Amino acid sequence: MEIGRGTPEVLRALDEVTAAHRLLRGADQVPWQSGAADRFRAAVDEAEACVRQVTAGIEAALRPVAAADAEARPALGTGGR
């Protein structure tokens, strides 16, 4: 990740985990009943928990990355490019 350009990358990662969460919620809606279906649902529940943890980590990173991006930008009006 390039210094000063991290925020879009973090936001893209957040979009990706949001999409993953949506797909997992859809996968959990299997209509069939069996031992395999129960194991499948348990695996989906475990994956959703992991996605929630990743989402929290990305959300926690967003503010400091945005602050670092802002610090990396040259001050307006100083002639820096």
N, C-alpha and C positions, 0 to 999 in steps of 0.2 A: 504494500500500500504506500503510495507516494504521500509524503508529508504535505499537508495543505489540501489534500483531496480525499481524505478518508471518509468523510460524512456520506457521500454517495455510495461508497462501498458498504458501509454499515447499514444504510437504508436498504440496499439491494439484498443484503443478507437477511434483514428482517422480513422483507417481502418473500424470500425463499422459505423461511421457516413458517411464515403465515400460510403459504401455499401447502407446505407439507402437513401442517395441522389440519387444514381443510380436507386434504386427501385422506388423512387418517380417520377423520370423523366420518367421511363417506364410506370408508372401508369397514368401519365398525357396524354398519347397518346391514349385515348379512342376514337374510331371512331364515337360513337353515339352522336346524338344531342337531347337534351331535357333539361328541367329545372333541372332534377336530375343530368344530366351530367355537367351542368354549376356549380351546387353546389359542385359536386365532384371535379371538376377542381379547384374551389376556395379553397376547403379544402386542396387539394394537394399543391396549391401555398402557403397556410399558413404553412403547414408542412415543405415545402422546406425552407421557411424563418427561421423557427425554427432550422432546420438542419444547415443552414448557420451560425446562431448565435452560435450554439454549436460547429461547426467546428472552428470558430474564437476563441472561448474560449479555446478549446483544443490546437490549434496551439500556442496561447499565453502562455499556461502552459508548453509547451514542453521545451523551453529553460531554464526556471528556474528549472524545474524538472531535466533536464540533468545536470545542474550545481550542484544541490544538490546531485545527484548521484555521480558525480565526487568528490565532497568534502567528501562524506561518505566513499569512497574507501581509504584504507591505501596507503600512499605514497610508490611508488616503491622503493625497496632497503632498507627499514627501518626495515624489518623483521616482519612487522605487518601482521596478517592474518585475 
